[in-house]
Amino acid sequence: MNALPLIARARTFRDAIAFLAGKVTHTYQDLLSRSAVLAAELLGASPDLNEARVALLVPAGFEYAASQWATWRAGGITVPICMSGTLPEWEYVLTDAGVSSVLVDAEMATKIGPLCDKLGIRLVNFDAALSASFRELPDIAPERNAMILYTSGTTSKPKGVLTTHANIQAQIESLVQAWEWSASDRIPLFLPLHHIHGIINVTCCALWSGATIEPFARFDLAAIFERVQADVYSIFMAVPTIYVKLIQALEALSPNDRAAIVDGFARMRLMVSGSAALPASVHEQWTALTGQKLLERYGMTEIGMAISNPYRGERRPGAVGTPLPGVDMRLKAESGAIVTTEDEPGEIQVRGPGVFRSYWNRPEASADSFDEGWFRTGDMAVLERGYYRIMGRLSVDIIKSGGYKLSALEIEAALLEHPQVAECAVIGLPDDTWGEAVTAVIVLKKNAKLDLPTLRQWCKGRLSVYKIPHRMRVVSELPRNAMGKITKPAIRALF
């Protein structure tokens, strides 16, 4: 009998609907059965995958959850990858993680198949893997490794964050308790499933609770409005950029059309914002429009969610609240002293059962990320009237745009591959819609010519859409090595 609590709990909700997509429904029993067959397919003749890495490149919803559970039930480590990633980005993750199999649907098989052939990686088609019979699956101890999520850091290449089943369970239980999840909850899923927000906060918390998820291939504003008006959802989770777009769309509607949708939002029991700082102005606009006070929280890939405004109590605009259940937190000043009073800033440091084990195959980076057992988040915060307020990153090379945490150095490295580019610098500029707009200044080689549309098109083959700078400036009149004389504050002045 598989020992994972997430699987065991699903057996108590067998007949409940786990996923609803149009007129198609999948129960928890469907999820249990499909994941068992797929686990047998992954195992083949082996009794246990023994933490072999299995990449997931399947759509959000039933297919994703069944693939995730199948990998875990077979003893493997899931490596979720970006559905809209480029081939170089996919190749980096597959090789860095040492992936042995990639789970795909028919559409993605045609896109990543040649790369898997090149790397000698097994391709397992979710739709075709139906021939395996039920078999005994290995017992999985909570201490075993479960997932590698890639996150941008202060180096040019993403690092794999390795978490155990125990880490994931602690992250889920903390949120389920704090936000009072139940089997009666219904939530839309349009967040990407290669980030912790969509994986843990939405999918895993809902499935732990016996709730129903309605997946979308992408954020479809018209479809979301229709479902909100029909009172389908009790919980809603999104990034600040989406709330900005919702506000803009609602304000563009006629008063009658707007009222029907606003009433739907008002009847939800919980609306959450995360993955980037929520401007206080957006928080206040949303409350004025819908009556809902957004619950802002703070977390990251390495630690899950750490701080949250209360489900019952004041949700303060501009603040992220207090530590979640099971989370120990402290602020450490630049002087090295532990902050013990309010209004004094310090780096957020976290410990607890939800904190990750290590970065994949990066022992030095792992060691540098901990301070006497406390994970160093790299984020500065201050305690004000009992609530924490995030002040920003210690590193200027991290950009939070549209809910994504991006490495400026990674984007710079990609831009420097262009044959006409001599130098470049990438920064994040404040932006009401994106939080921070990815911004690039390019210095061309001598006598080179390059226009912005051509450069943007070139970027599409090397960077995911959300990494392509929203603002670019080509500076052809500056001499080579000019960038060395321009500070990032000076670059901000150019825009």
N, C-alpha and C positions, 0 to 999 in steps of 0.2 A: 504494500500500500504506500503510495507516494505521500511523503510527510509534509509537503508544503501547505501551510495554513490557507493560502489563497485558493488552492485547489479544493481542500477539504471544506471550506466555507461554501464554495459554489455548489456542492452537493446538497446543501440545505435550501438552495434556491432553484432546484432543478427545472421547475416548470415556469419560472419567471422569465420575462423577456430581458435578455442582456443587451441586444442590439436591435434597433429599429431603423430600417433604411427604406423609405417609401412604404411599399406594401409588403416588403420582405422583413421577416422577423427571425431572430435566432435566440433560442432559449439558452439558459445556463447549461442544460443537458447537451444541447448542440455543441456548445463550446467545450464541454468535457469530452464528448465523443470524438469531435474532430481533432482536438489537440492530442488525444491518445493515439489515434491512427497516424497522425503526422509525426508524433514522437517515435512511433515504431518505424516509420519510413526513414527518419534521420538516423536511428540506431543501426538499422540493417542487422548484421550478425553480431554487433557489439552489445554487451550487456549495459554499458554506461558510456556516455560521451566523454566523461572525465574532464569536464570543463573545456572541451573543444569550442572554438568560437563560431557562432552561426550568425551571419548578417541577415537582417530583416529589411526587405525592400518590397513591402506589400502595402496595399491601401489601408487607410484608417478604418477601424471598425472590426467586424467579426474576423476577417482574414488576419489582421494584425494581432489581435488578442490570441487567436488560436495558434498562430506561429510563435508568439512569445511563450505561451504556456507549453507548447510542444517542446520547444528548446529547453525550457526549464525542467520539464518532466523527464526528458531524456538525459539530463545531467550536463547540458551545455550552457554556455554563456552567450546571451543575446548581445548583438552589436547592431543597434538600430542605425540606419544610414538615411541620409536626406533623399527623399523621392525626387527632388528637382536638382540634385547635385550634378556636377560635371564629371566626365570620365576621370580626369586627373584627381579630383577630390575623392571619388569612389576608390580609385586605385590606392591612394595614400592610406585610407582607412583599412581597406582589405589587407594590405601588406603589413601595415604597422601592427594591427591586431592579430595577424597570423590566422585569418579566417579560413576555415576548412570547407564551409558550405554557405551558400546564399539562398535564402528562401524568397521566392518571387511569385508574382502572378504572371499571366501570359504576356501582358503588355510590357512589363519591366524585364521579362526574360529576353526579349529581343534587343533591349537597350544595353543590358549589362552582360549578356551572354558572351559576346566576343572577348570582353575583358576577363571573364572567368576562365574562358578557354586559354587565354594568354597566360594567366597566373596559375593554371592548374587547379582551380577551385570548383568543387561540385556545385551544380545548379539544381535546386530542388523546386519544382513548380508546384505551388500550392494547389492549383486546380487539378493537376495530373496525379498528385500523390494520394491516391485513393485505394491503391491495391494492397497496402500493408494491412495485416490483420492485427486485431487486438493482442497484446502480449503483456507480460509482467514488466513493469517499468521500475527503474532503480529508486531506492529511497534517497531523498535529497536532504542532507543536513542543513540547517539554517546558516551554518558558518561557511558553506561553500560559495564560491564566486558565482554571481548571477548575471551581471550586465556590465558592459563597457559603453559609456556615452562619451563622445568626443566634444570637447569644449575648447574654445580659443583661449589662449593664455598670453603671457607676455613674451613668448617665443614665436617664431614665424610659422610654426606648424602646430595644429591642434594636438592636445593631449587626451589620452583615453582615461576616463575616470572609472575605476573599478569598484563596484559595490557588491556586497554579498546579499543573499536572501534575507539575512537578519537585518541588514541596513535598510533594505526596501520595506520590510515589514514594519520596522520602527517608524519610517517616514509616513507610511500609510496610516498606521494606528494613531499617530500624533494628529494628523489632519482630520481623520474620521471623528476623533474625540472632540477636537477644537471646533469643527464646523458642523458637528451633529448630523453627519450623513446617516441616511436610513434607506431601507429597501423601497420606499415610496418615491425616492428622488428620481428626477429625469433631467438629463443634461445634454446639450449639443457638444459635439467634438469637431472643431475645425482647426485646432492647434496642431503644429507639426509633431510627428511621433518619433523624432530623433532628438527631442529635448525633454527635460524632466517635467515641464509644465503639463504637456499633453499626456506623457506616459504615467507619471505618478499622480499628480493632482487631479486629473480627470479620469483616465482609464482605470488605473489600479484602485483608486479610492472608490469609484463607482462599483467596480466588480467585487471588491471586498464587501461592499454593503448590500449587494443584491439589487442595485439600482439599474436603470435603463439608460443606455447611451444612444444618441442619434448622431451617426457620423456623417461628415461632409468631406468631399474630396478637397475642397478649399473653402475659404470664407465666402459664402454666397449671401449677400446682404438681403436681396429680395426674398429668398427662401427662408432666411432667419426671421425676417419681419413677419412673414406669413405664419410661421410656426409659433412665434411669440404671441401674436394676436390670438392664436387658437389655444393658448394656455397649455402648451405641450411641456414646458420646462419649469422646474422648480429651482434649479441652480444654473448659473451662467458664469463661465470663466473666460477671460480674454486679456489681451495685452492692451496697454494704453492707446496704441495706434488704432486699434479696432473701436475703442470707445469714442475716439475723436471722429472716426468715419461714421459711426452710428449717430452721433450728435449732428453732424453735418447733414446726413440723409434725413433724419427726423425733422430738422428745421426747414428742409426744402419741401416737405409735404404740406398738403392743405391741412387746416386745423382739424377737420373731421377724420381724415386718414391718420394723422399723427396721433390723435387721441386714442384711437382703437389700439394702436401698437404700444403706446406709452402705458396704457392700462395693463397690457400683458406683461410688460417689464415690471410694473409696480406690484403685481401679484406674486412675483417670484420670492422665495424665502431668502435667497442669498445670491449676491453678485460680487465676483472677485476680480481684482485687477492685479497683475504681476508680470514678472520677467523684465520690467524696466520701471523706473520711477514714474509715478502718476502725478502729473502737475496738479497742484491744488485747484487751479482754475477749472480743469477738466472734471475733477471730483465734484466741485460745486455746481458746474453746469449740468452734470448728470443728475444730481439730486434735485436741482430746480426743475429739470425737465420731466423726471420720472418718479420722484419721491424716494428713489432708492439711494441709500448711502453705500457706495462701493466699499468693499473690504479689501484694503491693500495689505499685502504681505511681502516678506523678503525671504529669499532663498537663493540657492545656486546648485549647480550640478553636483558638487562635491559633498554637500551637506543636506540636500533636500530642502524643505522649508524650515526656517529657523525662527522667524519673528512674524507675528500677525496681529492686526487689529482684532478686537474681540468680536465673536459672533453675537454675543449679548453684551452690549455696552457701547461706549463712545467709539465711533470710527472717525478718527481725526484726519482731516485733509493734510497732506504733506508729511504724515508720520506713518510708520509701519507697525507700531504697536509694541507688544511685549513678547518675550520668548514663548514658543509653543511648548506643549507638554513633552517632557523628555529631553528638552534642549537646555544645555548649560551655555551661558554666554558671558563674555566679559569684553570690556574696551581696554585697549592698551595704548597709552600715549606714546608719541614719538620719542619721548625721553626714556621709555622702557618701563615706566611706572604704570600700575594698574589703576584705571580711572575709578574713583569711588564716589564722586559727586556729580550732580547734574551740571549741564551746560559746559562740560569739558569734553572736547572731541578725542576720539581714539579709534584705533583699528578694531573692527569686529572680529573676535576670535570665538570659535564654537567647538564644543565637544558634546558627545552623546552617542547613543546607539545608531543614529541615522547617519553619522559621519562616515564618509567613504574610507576604504582601506588604504589605497595607494593609487598613484597614476600607473597605467600599464607600462611595464618595462622602463620606468624612469625613476630609479631609486633616489637619485640626487634631487630631482624636482619634488619627489614625495617627502624626503627628509626636510627640505627647505620650506615646505608648506606647513610644517607643524612647529609649534613653540611649546615645548614641555607638554605635549599631548593635546594642545589646543590648535585647531585648524585656523590658519591665518587667511581670512577671506580676501584681504586686499581692499576692503571697503571701509571708509571712514563713517562714523556715526556719532551722534551726540544724544544723550538722554535729556528730554525736556518735559517737565511735568508728568513724569512716569512713563512716557512713550519715547521710543527711539525714532530718530529722524536720520535718514541716510544722507550723507554729505557728498559722496562721490568716491571714485576709485583712487587708490594710491598711485596706480599706473595710468599715465595718459595714453597708453597704447591700447587700452580696452575701450571699445565703442559700443554703447547699448542703443541699438537702432531697431525700432519696430518689434521689440521683444527679444531680439537676438543679441547675444554677447559676441562681438566681433573683434578679431585681432587686427589692429592697424598694420602691424608688421607683416601679417600674412597677405593682406591686400597689396601692400607695397611690393612684396616679393613677386606677386603675380604681374603687377603693372610693369615692373622692371624687365619682364621677359619680352616686352614689345620691342622690336628692333629699332624703333625710332626714339625710344625713351632713354634719356641719359640718367635722370634722377627723378625722384618723386617723394612726396610726403603725404600721408593720409592722417586725417584727424576727424573728430566728431564735433559738429557744431550744434548748438541748441536748436531744436525744431519742435514746434507745437504738435505736429502730426507724428513724427518718427521718434520723438524723444531726443535723439541725436541724429543728424544727417551725416552719412558717410561722405567725407569731403576729400578730394584729392587735388594736389597741385603738381603739375607735370613740367619738367624741364626737358626739352627735346635735344637730341644730338645736333651737332653743327650741320646747318643747311637742311635739316629734316623738316618735313611738313606733315602735320597730322591734325585732322579736325575732330571735334567731339563726337559726332555720330559714328565715325569710323572707329574711334577708340572704344565707344560703348559696345558696338557690335563685336569687336575683337574680344572684349571682356567676357561676353556671354559664353564663349567657349571654354573659359578658364575659371570663372567665378560664378557661384550661385547668384541668382537674381538679387537676393537681399544683401549681397556683399558688393554689388556694383555701385560705385559712388553716386549718390543722388546729385551731388554737385561736383563738377570738375572744372578746372581751369588749366589750360595749356599755356605755359609761359615760354614762348620761343625766343623772346628777346634777351633772356638772362643767360649768362655764360655758363659753361659746364662748371660743376662744383658750386653753383650758386646756393644750392640747398644748405650746404654746410654753414652758410652765413645767415640763414633765415631760421629764426626760432619758431616753434609751433604757435606761440602767441602772435608773432608777426604774421604767420600764415592766416590765422583767424581774421586779422585785420584786412586781408586781401578780399574777404568775402563780406 
